[in-house]
Amino acid sequence: MIDHITFGVSDFKRSVAFYDQALKPLGVARLFTPDPSTTEGVQVTGYGDDRPWLWLAEEDTTTGKLHIAFSASTRSAVDAFYHAALQAGARDNGPPGLRPHYHPNYYAAFVYDPDGHNIEAVCHITSSAP
């Protein structure tokens, strides 16, 4: 299952204004805009209903062409994804670990696929058991 998706936009302010208006009739709102100091200086904002699952990011080399995060049921599944992806030819973009700037239990790993897309596996719970 897909946890969230992020894509780069060429004009961040214009895109935010567009998505604020276009998604409102669907019950989707801008829910979270982290301080750029926590996102390597890149402006990002998240849209959703009960949690952000669609993210816009300033187009930048750190965001990759496209970012897709897959839900993992355990932290060990995140670890397994990371190692399997590297063995399959991915490039590292962040080893498994906590990302507390998102939330205290955000455990994720990031890789670039062969086309340069930023692929993530994320677990939102504390358990590492299968």
N, C-alpha and C positions, 0 to 999 in steps of 0.2 A: 504494500500500500504506500502511496505517496504521502509523506508528512507535510512537505511544503515545496514550493518552487520559487526560484528567483531568476529574474532576467534583467539585464542591463538596459538602460534607457539613455538616449542621447541628450535629452534636456530634462533633468530631474524635476524642476519646478513645474514645467508644463505637463509632464506625465502625471505627477501627483494631482494636479488640478483636474486633469482628464479622468483619472481613475476614481477620485473622490466623487465626481458627479456621475460617471457612467455606472459605477457599481452600486450606488445608493438604492436604486429600485430593486436590486437583487438581495438587499439586506446585508450587503458586504460593506464594511466601513474600515477606514484607516484606524488601526488599533495601537500601533507601536512604532515609534521612531527613535531608535537609539542614538545616543550622542556619537558623532563621527569619531571621537577619540577611542571608542570601543570597537570600531569597525575599520581599523587601519586608515582612518581619514576619509572613508567612502561614505557618502550619504546613502542611507537605506531607509525604507519604511515598509511596514507590514500591514496587509489587509486581511480581513477575515470576518467571521461571525462571532464565534466564541473564543477564538485564538487566531493569531496571524498564520495564514497558510499560503498567501500570495505576497511575494516581496518584490519591490522595485529597488534597483541599485543604480547609482551613477555608473555609467559605462566606464570601466577601468580594468586594467590587466589583472587585478587581484580577484575580480568577481568571475572570471572565466566567461565563456560564451553563453553558457546557460548553467543554472544550478538546480539540481533536483535532489531532494532529500527523501530517502526511503525510511520508513518506520522499522525499527528493530525492536523485538520484544524483550531483549536482554542486552546488557553491556557486552557479554561474551559474543553475542551475534554481531555487534558492531566490530569487535576485534577480528572476528572471523572474516567479515566482509572486507575489512581493510587489507588483511594479509592475502586473501584470495584475489582481490583486485590488483594488488602489486604483482602477484605471481602471474596474473593474466596480462600484464604489461602497462598497468596504470602508473602514473607518476604521483608521488606523495604530495598532498596539499594540506596535511595536518593529521598527525597520528591520533589514535584513539585516546580520548581523555575528556575530562569535564570542561565545559565552556560556561562557567558561572555567570558571565556577563549576559547570557540569554536567560537562564534561570538555574537555581542551585543543582538540579538533577540532570541538566542537559549534558548527556554523554554522547560524543559523536566522533566520527573519523571522516576525513575528506581525501578524495583522490581526483586527479584529472584523468578522464578517459582518453582513448587514443585520438579523439578529435578535439581535446582541450576543454570539454565540458566538466564543470565542477560537480562531482557526484559525492553525496554524503549518505551515511547511515547514521541514524540517531535513535537513542533510547531516552525516554523521559522519566524512567523509574530508577530507583536506587539499587535494585537487586541485580546481581551479576550471574545468578543461577540460570540455567537453561529453562 
